[in-house]
């Protein structure tokens, strides 16, 4: 998958929400994982809870790929291989 365009957008979101992560977590932890925002929350929360002592690059790539597949299945993004706007749907 060519997900660089999505990875960059998600990384910007991650860096932004982790500035006040407790507030972000409180607002989003009750959203269903089957909802797009719930899936985004689960992905960001999973990244925030990673043990940075471990080799995390494969795990992070897997998380982003699962999110991208979810977004494609929900027809929020059109393609798994072509760049799209960071603001989709």
JOVEN-V830256 format. One record per run of one state. SS is the DSSP state (H for helix, E for strand, L for the rest). FROM is the first residue (numbers start at 1). LEN is the number of residues. If there is no record, write none. Layout:
SS:FROM:LEN  SS:FROM:LEN
This chain:
L:1:3  H:4:25  L:29:7  H:36:13  L:49:8  H:57:17  L:74:16
